[in-house]
Amino acid sequence: RVVDRLPARRPSQGTNQPGAIATHMESLLQAHALPNGDPVEGMPVYKIRSTSSGRCATCAKAVLFQGIPVSTYSGRGSQIRLTVNLYGKLGLQWGLVNSALGEVVEVIYPTAEAAADELCVPLVVARFQNYTGPAFCAARPKLVLLPAVERTGDCRCQCKRLGPCFRIAEGTTFHAVQGIT
């Protein structure tokens, strides 16, 4: 059983009720379950795919859509890098620019069925240390909602790609570390 292999955690301070640890363990299992209800051990990793419409957006050399990856992976604790500037001029002031580094806090699908659908792009909540914009959560002001973004190509057929605005931060260049990219 997965419950037996999970580390026992202490309940939060002030909770002296019997069975509080068991209740906490059950809530952890509910948070990490497949759509069919089977429990998952550890943190889930999601593959997020973009949806493309039009022949220019689906070809291998779709340079027009480079800011939106065809697919990427995400999970709690993953370090990510934005691939587009978010929220226009406000995003520039807030630090939500191309190559900004963040850490995924949560991946949210509207339903369990949507999580099983490969073409559903989830809402991702991430923490950005250099974020200076308004807080949607007063207790954690560095959290940012990362919605799916859509790009229309410059081609005659007006192809579109809808997908995540980030990728996993695999490597960093010398200039990116210095903040000069």
C-alpha positions as a printed Julia matrix, in Angstrom:
181×3 Matrix{Float64}:
   0.0    0.0     0.0
   1.15   3.52   -0.8
   0.05   4.86    2.6
   2.53   2.59    4.37
   5.43   3.94    2.28
   4.69   7.64    2.72
   6.71   9.38    5.43
   4.72  10.25    8.53
   4.3   14.0     8.91
   3.41  15.79   12.04
   0.11  17.62   12.05
   0.3   21.38   12.21
   0.78  22.95   15.63
  -2.36  23.18   17.69
  -3.79  19.96   16.27
  -3.85  17.38   19.04
  -6.76  15.33   17.74
  -6.24  11.59   17.42
  -6.02  10.48   13.82
  -4.82  13.86   12.53
  -1.78  12.26   10.9
  -3.95   9.63    9.18
  -6.29  12.35    7.93
  -3.32  14.31    6.6
  -2.03  11.18    4.83
  -5.42  10.6     3.21
  -5.52  14.2     1.95
  -2.04  13.74    0.44
  -3.22  10.63   -1.39
  -6.32  12.36   -2.72
  -4.15  15.15   -4.1
  -1.94  12.61   -5.91
  -4.31  10.25   -7.68
  -4.81   9.29  -11.29
  -8.14  10.21  -12.92
  -9.36   6.64  -12.3
  -8.63   7.04   -8.55
  -5.45   4.94   -8.32
  -3.01   6.56   -5.86
   0.32   7.85   -7.15
   3.48   7.72   -5.08
   5.56  10.92   -5.12
   4.93  14.11   -7.06
   3.11  13.82  -10.39
   4.76  15.15  -13.54
   2.51  16.43  -16.31
   3.25  16.56  -20.02
   1.65  19.71  -21.38
   1.06  19.79  -25.14
   0.21  22.73  -27.36
  -2.63  22.66  -29.83
  -1.9   23.88  -33.34
  -4.25  24.79  -36.14
  -3.09  25.27  -39.69
  -0.29  23.68  -41.67
   2.34  26.31  -40.77
   1.86  25.79  -37.02
   2.14  22.01  -37.23
   5.26  21.73  -39.41
   8.63  20.94  -37.83
  10.15  24.33  -38.75
   7.43  26.52  -37.27
   9.76  29.41  -36.38
   6.83  31.8   -36.04
   5.73  29.95  -32.9
   9.1   29.42  -31.19
   7.91  31.1   -27.99
   5.26  28.45  -27.47
   6.8   24.97  -27.19
   5.09  22.03  -28.86
   5.23  20.22  -25.5
   6.88  20.59  -22.11
   6.83  18.9   -18.72
   5.77  20.38  -15.43
   5.33  19.36  -11.82
   5.49  20.88   -8.36
   8.97  22.15   -7.62
  10.07  22.24  -11.28
  12.22  25.19  -12.26
  10.8   26.85  -15.36
  11.81  29.6   -17.77
   9.27  31.86  -19.48
   9.41  31.71  -23.27
   7.29  34.81  -23.93
   6.73  38.23  -22.37
   3.5   38.08  -20.38
   0.86  40.79  -19.92
   2.4   43.29  -22.38
   4.04  46.43  -20.97
   2.82  45.67  -17.46
   4.58  42.31  -17.57
   7.84  44.05  -18.47
   7.52  46.26  -15.39
   6.58  43.3   -13.2
   9.51  41.11  -14.33
   7.47  38.57  -16.33
   9.73  38.65  -19.36
  11.16  36.07  -21.73
  13.78  33.96  -19.84
  12.51  34.87  -16.34
  13.09  31.94  -13.96
  10.38  30.6   -11.68
   9.35  27.53   -9.71
   6.08  25.65  -10.23
   3.9   25.63   -7.13
   0.8   23.94   -8.55
  -0.62  22.57  -11.82
  -4.4   23.0   -11.99
  -6.75  21.2   -14.37
 -10.47  22.07  -14.31
 -11.51  18.41  -13.87
  -9.93  14.98  -13.51
 -11.06  14.17  -17.05
  -9.23  17.26  -18.33
  -6.02  16.03  -16.69
  -6.3   12.83  -18.72
  -6.79  14.8   -21.97
  -3.41  15.42  -23.6
  -4.66  18.54  -25.4
  -5.96  20.36  -22.31
  -3.52  23.09  -21.25
  -3.67  23.57  -17.45
  -3.37  26.71  -15.39
   0.06  26.73  -13.74
   0.84  28.65  -10.56
   4.52  29.58  -10.24
   6.7   31.62   -7.9
   8.99  34.25   -9.45
  11.5   35.87   -7.1
  11.78  39.03   -9.25
   8.0   39.52   -9.63
   6.92  43.0    -8.51
   3.31  43.11   -9.74
   0.05  42.9    -7.79
  -0.46  39.84   -5.6
  -3.48  37.62   -6.15
  -2.61  35.91   -2.84
  -1.65  38.39   -0.1
   0.18  35.72    1.93
   2.4   34.8    -1.04
   2.92  37.9    -3.21
   5.46  36.3    -5.6
   2.93  33.8    -7.01
   1.85  34.26  -10.63
  -0.85  32.53  -12.66
   0.55  31.27  -15.97
  -2.31  30.84  -18.44
  -2.07  29.26  -21.87
  -1.01  31.75  -24.54
  -1.99  31.88  -28.19
   0.12  33.09  -31.1
  -1.04  33.76  -34.64
   1.52  33.29  -37.37
   2.52  35.86  -39.98
   1.54  33.46  -42.75
  -1.35  34.0   -45.19
  -3.37  31.19  -43.63
  -3.24  32.78  -40.1
  -2.22  29.56  -38.35
  -2.46  29.48  -34.54
  -0.78  27.7   -31.65
  -2.17  27.59  -28.1
   0.08  26.29  -25.35
   2.2   26.91  -22.27
   4.24  30.1   -21.96
   7.21  28.31  -20.38
   9.57  25.35  -20.62
  11.6   23.45  -18.09
  14.74  25.49  -17.31
  17.37  23.01  -18.42
  20.48  25.07  -18.97
  21.42  28.66  -18.43
  23.79  30.76  -20.48
  26.39  32.99  -18.91
  24.52  36.1   -20.04
  21.19  34.85  -18.67
  22.74  34.35  -15.22
  24.0   37.96  -15.32
  20.59  39.21  -16.43
  21.74  40.68  -19.74
  19.68  38.63  -22.18
